[in-house]
Amino acid sequence: MDFQSEKSKLYLLVKMIISDLNNALKKDPAYENILEALLTSPGLHAIWSYRFYRKLYLRNHRILSLLLSYLTRFFTGIEIHPGAAIGNSFYIDHGMGVVIGGTTIIGKNVTIYQGVTLGSKGFSKIKRHPTIEDNVVIGAHAIILGDITISANQIVKANSLVTRDM
């Protein structure tokens, strides 16, 4: 075991957690301090869990990663398939009922609200979920279906149904 390597991994983990907490404070005015966000944000808990089980998924531990995804959904109300690819500074506000499908790609600095579905329109094994580019905000209960792209810097309004590129 390489102590320096383990130390640098721990450093990167702590740095990522602090970055996520600061991002939550920036994007959600309801949090008055980091401790509130750390203890009570289901969106943060879901994304941290996702990052762990995504690594397992990429190492071909498919069943274990899907099981952990299921448990995360049970505890947070947020379902993120381990096959989804999610960038940095991703934030889920409130979160209950969020569903992110397995071939979804999400860029950097994306914010989504409760009830959002990033789903498919079919059963094919190829890419069937949306691509969300950088700096996108998706309002509550929006549904984005199919292999479509939401371009950078867009706002998808609450309760929208999107089935074409934006």
Secondary structure, DSSP 8 states (H G I E B T S, - for coil): --HHHHHHHHHHHHHHHHHHHHHHHHH-TT--SHHHHHHH-HHHHHHHHHHHHHHHHHTT-HHHHHHHHHHHHHHHS-EE-TT-EE-TT-EESS-TT-EE-TT-EE-SS-EE-TT-EEE-SS--SS--S-EE-TT-EE-TT-EEESS-EE-TT-EE-TT-EE-S--
